[in-house]
Amino acid sequence: MPIIVVPRMGAVSPLGANVGISWSRLLADQSGIRRLPDDIVGDLPFARKSQTAYPTFTRRPILA
């Protein structure tokens, strides 16, 4: 049987930006989805409107 070594793990999910945070929030039965404010979604034709919650995320413009 071959030996398999996993040196690192990574995860970016709606629950968090790394494995530790994502896993602990998953075990705590938390959700990474939150309701969008009405001023953002306006009259979009969707039954459910939500976004992932990253409180430490800083939006930066995309460089082209």
N, C-alpha and C positions, 0 to 999 in steps of 0.2 A: 504494500500500500504506500503511495507517495506521501511525503510530508508536505503539507501546505502551510505557508507562513503568510499571515496578513500583517504587514508592518504598520499600516495606518488605516483608519476608517474615516470617511467624510460623509457629511449629510447636510444638505440645505433643504429645509422643508418649511411648510407654514408654521411648524412648531418652534423652529429656531434655526440658527445659522451654523450649528455644529452638532456632532453626534451626542455629546453629553447633555446639552440643553434639550435637544429634540427627544431623546430617550426619557429624561426625567419628566418632561411635560406629557409625554405619551403615557407613562406609568401613572401620572397624577390625573389622567383622564381629562386633560385640558384640550382646548381647540385652538388652532392657529387662525381661525377664520373669525372675522368680526363684521358687523353690519356697516355698510357704507352710509355716510351721512347723505341726507336728501339733496344737499346743495351740490354734491359731486355727481350723483346718479341721475338727478333730474327726472326726466320722463322716459328713461330707457325702457324698452319693451321686454323686461325680464321679470320673472316671478321672484327670483332670489338675486340679490345684489350684495356681494361681499368681497373682501380683500384679505390677504394675509396680514397678520399683525407683527410687524418688526419694529418695536419701539426704539431700537438703537440704529435703525437704518437711516442713512443720509442719502437723499437722492442727489445724484450728480449728472450733469448733462453728458450725453454720449458724444464722444469725439469722432468725427468722421474724417 
